[in-house]
Amino acid sequence: MNFNRIVIKVGSALISPDENGCSGIHVQAIAHFIIKCHQASKEVILVSSGSVAAGRQLIKHGSPVPSIPTKQAMASVGQMKMMANWQRFFDVPCSQLLITHDDLKDRQRYINIKNTLRTLLANGIIPIVNENDTVATEELKVGDNDNLAALVALVSEADCLFILSDIDGVYNKDPRSSNDAEMIHEISEITDEIYAMAGTTNSLIATGGMKTKIQAAQKAVENGIETYILNGTNDQAFEKIIAGENPGTHFLANQEVSKAKKHWLKHTLKSHGQLLLDSGAVNAVKNNGASLLPSGILSIAGEFLAGESLDIIDAETKTIVAKGICQYNHQDLFRIKGEKTDRIQSILGCCPSKVIVHRDDMVIM
Ligand code: GLU
């Protein structure tokens, strides 16, 4: 298993295969795989569909395609069932994150989601994300959990994304109507031809079809995240993955991306201020791969918002040692600079982040 942090998207067809509440039939094998990942020190985030499907029988509806408020009510009652269905397979706690597209577009909320996920993972918890179906109207929605999973992979800086449904992978023709359809095991470039092969979905319960899976794969691979479409109804698919084989379709990640991110931080992202560090903090950041803590900050300059880029400067030599994205705005940072991390809460009344600039958001100059 060649990844460290994985996002696993589980489609409604796996949670509620007969559209009658939640089932453990496929979830059990997926949970078993997640436990194996944990045993191998991998971090796992789940993006689970199935709230609407799980609540479907509990809300009266006359037509096969329920109205939006009816679906939202189904999601509201079904979300609890879906979460409980997952938790029963794990000894470690699961946590719930319900988000909308707007949350991911807003810079402050984006950082909040990122920090929450980091903290949950650091505490050995399994975050389970779904769209906040009951509050999101159509324009606020990501719309399908395939694309949501790709966005979650981006915000969590995962290096791998699994999109699990009841199909084996991408075929060159529709396998339901063509006996000679062949699966494509590796896709290095997502072209119009690949989209044309995808077709559309006929399922009553799933929102996305193959098209949204390919869109999601495209978002992920463009950001350097290895992506697989796999059949979650097939227990052997997980055994194969553990054995280093590929039972589905693998979309190869763009290898240039991590270099590009560093380049972006270094050259493109405009600095909005400066942080001057003492020699201990300079050493920790430069030589020990550490995140920047408030205690090593001697002074700050400039006015900036949380999420903006700053120059990180050695106060003694006045040289730039790093560049990075700051978790706090200048007013808050002014109050906590030089302080121990565990004082942030009492000074600010909250502690949105224990670090000022996270290691993953920093590039050494
Ligand atoms: N958020 C929806 C649900 O949980 C599903 C969306 C999707 O499957 O793409 O039921």
Residues whose N, C-alpha, C, O or C-beta is under 5 A from the ligand:
A	BS01	LIG	S12 S48 S49 G50 S51 V52 A53 N130 E131 D133 G143 D144 N145 D146 T207 G208
